[in-house]
C-alpha cells in the first residue's frame, strides 16, 4: 500500500471514529453509541458511493461490494422466507410447515401450487450437466405465456386506443375566417389553442408512425414526414428529460439533507 | 371437545344472526310512513337488466326520477337502493364475517383492524381458541357457507317471506341508475348468486328522512356471458394482425426479399464488435431491469444472440451482468446457442452471463464498477431500463466506450440519446431483433406491424375527416374498447 493511500485511510478511519464517538455522546436514543455508529456508517457509505464522481477508488469498491452483497443476500432470504416458506409451504404440507415452524393452512390446499414447485425444480436442473435441458421448459412457459398475454394487451392499448384517440376534429367551432380572426385569443381553452393542439396530436401521430415504418426507405415526401416525426419525438424527449432531471435533483437533495441534517446536524 | 366447541360457536352465531336480522329489519326497512313528515313523490318505473358482457353476479338498475327531484317540492336529497335477501343470506354473511375474523386472528392482524361490536364479540369468542381449533372452526364454517350458497337460489324463491331488505348504497338526487356489482366469490359478503330471483327497491329520501319507495323490481336474475361484445374490436384486430403475420411469414419462408430499412444503431453493432476485437477489450451487454416476460427483454435476447455469435467468431470477451435470475438463465441459453452456431462451443464460458443482484442501484453500482475496471470497448444496453439508464450511460461515456442503447421505456430514451453514440428508439428495438436475425418469423411479424401502422394512419385520416363533418362519433365508437 502506498504511503498516500495509508494516510488517506488513516484519516478516514479517524474521522469515522471521531464521528461515531461525537454522535454517540450527543445522541438521545436508548442505545446512543449504536445509533451513532449507524448514522456514521450510513454517512460514510454515502460519501464512499459519491467518491465515484472523482474516480474509481477502494472506498467506492468497498461500498459497491457491500451494497451488492447485502442486497443480493437480502433478496434471496426475502424470496425464500416470504414466498416459499411464507406462502407456498403452509398451503401444501403440514410436516414441512412444522419443520419451518410456520402454520399450516389446511383449507387453502390447492394442487395447482405444485406447478410452480415443479417449474422451480426444473429451473434448478441446469446445475446438472445431463438434465440441464429440462430448465428450458419453464423458461419457454414464462416467455411464451407472457408474449401471448401481452399480444392482446398491446394490440388494445397501442393499436385500437391509438386510433380512437387520434380521431379528433382539426377545426373546432369553425364559422369562417372572419369569425376566427375576430375572436382569436391565446386562452388554453380557446379555439386557436385547441385547434393547434389537435393539429399537433394528429400530425405528431401520423409523422411519428411514419418514422417507425421500416418497410420503406425514408426518402422524398415519406422522408420529410419521417423527419417531422423525429423532431416531434425529440421535443417530447427534451421535455421528458427536463422533467426527470428535476426529479433526480430531489433525490440528491434527500441525500444531502441526510448528510447535513441527520449526520452533521448543521441544518435544522 | 372440538365438536362441542364448534357447535357452541355456530349456535352463538345463529343466535346473534337472529338478533342481527331483527335489529336490522327495524333499522333498514324504513318504508313505513313517517308521520308529520312530508313524503316526496316516489321514483317511478324501476327496471333492471342483467349487466351485459360480464362474469355475472351483477344487475344494472334504472328508474325515473321522483317528480320532487329537481322539480315539484324539490325535496329529494338522495336515493337509497335496497336489495331483498333471504334470511339464509343474512346468516351466511354473518358466518363470512366470522371467517374473516378468524383469518385475521390466525394472521395476527387483528389489532386496530376489527371494528364494530359484533366483530369484537366474535373476536372475544375466537381468541380463546388454539390455532388448530381456529383452523378447524374456519374450515367448518367455510364448508357451511359453501353448502349454504347452494341453497340460496331456492331461498330467494320465498320472497317476500323469510327475508329482509338490505341497504346497498345511496345515490345523490338527479341520479337514475345504479349498477349492483356483486362479488363472484362465495366467501365474500357481497356475493350475489347467479340464476337466483333477485328483488330491488329504490327510496327517494328527503333531508328530513322522509322516504318514498319505488315499485319493487323482480324477480330478476344475473348470469355471466361467454363473449364480451365490447371486446369485438380487439378480436378483429387480433385476427387481422395474425393473418398479416402468417401471410408475411409464409412469404419470407418462400424466399421473398422483405425490405427492412437500415437502422443506424444496429449497423454500428458490427463495427463496435470489430473495435473491441482490435482493442483487445471486452464487450459489455446489459439486458436492463426487465423480466424475461417483457417484450423489450425478449427483443434484447435476439440481439444478444447475434452479438454473441459475432463475439464468438472474433474471439472477443463478452460480459453480460444480469439483474433477474430468469433473465440470466435465458441469456445463458442464448449465448451458449450462439457460440454453438458460430462453431466455437469450446470458447463459451459459463460466467460470461452472470447474476449480480436484484436491487436496482446495487446492480448499477456493480455494472459501473465493471465499466471502470474492465474498460469494455463497447457497451450495449438493450431492454427495459428505469432510473439507472443515465448513470450507466454516463459512466460508460466517461470510460470511453462506444455505446449503443435501445429501450421502449419512453422516459429513459432521452438519457440514452444524450449519453450514447447510437440509440434505438422504442419500436426500433423490436425491429432491430428482426433486422439482425433475418428469420422469417421475425421479419414476417415486422412486416405485419408495418401494415398495422399503415392501417392506423389510414383509419386516423378517415376518422379525422369524418369527425370534421360530424360523422365521427359512430366511427370512433368502432374503436371503443370498454372493460
Contacts between the chains, C-beta under 8 A, distances in Angstrom:
chain1	res1	chain2	res2	distance
A	49	B	365	7.0
A	52	B	368	6.9
A	55	B	372	7.9
A	56	B	369	7.2
A	56	B	372	4.2
A	56	B	373	6.8
A	60	B	369	7.7
A	61	B	369	6.7
A	63	B	365	7.5
A	64	B	362	7.9
A	64	B	365	4.3
A	64	B	366	6.2
A	64	B	368	7.7
A	64	B	369	5.2
A	67	B	359	7.5
A	67	B	361	7.4
A	67	B	362	4.4
A	67	B	365	5.5
A	68	B	356	6.2
A	68	B	357	4.9
A	68	B	359	7.8
A	68	B	362	4.7
A	68	B	363	7.6
A	68	B	365	6.5
A	68	B	366	4.8
A	70	B	362	7.8
A	71	B	357	4.7
A	71	B	358	7.2
A	71	B	359	3.3
A	71	B	362	4.0
A	72	B	355	7.8
A	72	B	356	7.3
A	72	B	357	3.9
A	72	B	358	7.0
A	72	B	359	7.4
A	72	B	362	7.4
A	74	B	359	7.7
A	75	B	357	6.7
A	75	B	358	4.4
A	75	B	359	6.5
A	103	B	106	6.8
A	103	B	131	6.1
A	103	B	135	8.0
A	104	B	135	7.9
A	105	B	106	7.7
A	105	B	135	7.3
A	106	B	135	5.2
A	106	B	139	6.0
A	107	B	135	7.2
A	107	B	138	6.4
A	107	B	139	4.4
A	107	B	142	5.8
A	123	B	326	7.7
A	123	B	329	6.5
A	126	B	329	6.5
A	126	B	332	7.8
A	135	B	329	6.4
A	136	B	333	6.6
A	139	B	292	7.0
A	139	B	326	7.1
A	139	B	329	6.1
A	139	B	330	5.4
A	139	B	333	7.0
A	142	B	292	5.5
A	142	B	293	6.1
A	142	B	326	6.3
A	143	B	292	5.7
A	143	B	293	6.9
A	143	B	298	6.3
A	143	B	330	7.0
A	145	B	293	7.8
A	146	B	292	7.7
A	146	B	293	3.3
A	146	B	294	7.7
A	147	B	293	7.9
A	147	B	295	7.3
A	147	B	298	6.6
A	150	B	293	7.7
A	150	B	295	5.9
A	151	B	238	7.4
A	152	B	234	6.3
A	152	B	238	6.5
A	154	B	295	7.4
A	155	B	234	6.5
A	155	B	237	5.1
A	155	B	238	6.2
A	155	B	241	6.4
A	156	B	234	5.4
A	156	B	237	7.7
A	156	B	481	5.7
A	159	B	237	5.7
A	159	B	241	7.9
A	159	B	452	6.2
A	159	B	456	6.7
A	160	B	233	5.2
A	160	B	234	6.6
A	160	B	237	5.9
A	160	B	479	5.1
A	160	B	481	5.5
A	161	B	479	7.5
A	161	B	481	6.9
A	162	B	456	5.9
A	163	B	456	5.6
A	163	B	459	5.0
A	163	B	460	5.9
A	163	B	463	6.9
A	163	B	479	4.8
A	164	B	476	6.1
A	164	B	479	4.0
A	164	B	480	6.3
A	164	B	481	7.8
A	166	B	456	7.6
A	166	B	460	4.1
A	166	B	463	6.9
A	166	B	464	7.3
A	167	B	459	8.0
A	167	B	460	6.4
A	167	B	463	3.2
A	167	B	464	6.0
A	167	B	466	7.6
A	167	B	467	5.4
A	167	B	472	5.8
A	167	B	475	6.7
A	167	B	476	5.0
A	167	B	479	7.5
A	168	B	464	6.7
A	168	B	467	6.2
A	169	B	464	7.1
A	169	B	467	4.5
A	169	B	468	5.0
A	169	B	472	7.1
A	170	B	464	6.2
A	170	B	468	6.2
A	171	B	468	6.1
A	202	B	460	7.0
A	202	B	464	5.9
A	205	B	456	7.7
A	205	B	460	6.4
A	206	B	457	5.5
A	206	B	460	6.5
A	206	B	461	7.4
A	209	B	453	4.8
A	209	B	456	5.9
A	209	B	457	5.7
A	210	B	457	7.4
A	212	B	426	7.1
A	212	B	427	4.9
A	212	B	428	7.2
A	212	B	431	7.9
A	212	B	453	6.6
A	213	B	450	5.6
A	213	B	453	5.7
A	213	B	454	7.3
A	214	B	260	5.1
A	214	B	261	5.4
A	214	B	263	7.9
A	214	B	431	4.9
A	214	B	435	7.8
A	214	B	446	6.2
A	214	B	450	5.9
A	215	B	258	7.6
A	215	B	259	6.0
A	215	B	260	6.8
A	215	B	261	7.5
A	215	B	446	7.9
A	215	B	447	6.1
A	215	B	450	4.3
A	216	B	259	7.6
A	216	B	261	7.0
A	217	B	259	7.8
A	217	B	261	5.6
A	218	B	261	6.5
A	233	B	425	6.6
A	234	B	417	7.9
A	236	B	410	8.0
A	237	B	413	5.8
A	237	B	414	4.0
A	237	B	417	6.2
A	238	B	414	6.9
A	240	B	410	6.9
A	240	B	411	5.7
A	240	B	413	7.9
A	240	B	414	5.4
A	241	B	414	3.8
A	241	B	415	7.0
A	241	B	418	7.2
A	244	B	411	6.0
A	244	B	414	7.4
A	244	B	415	7.6
A	248	B	387	7.7
A	248	B	390	7.9
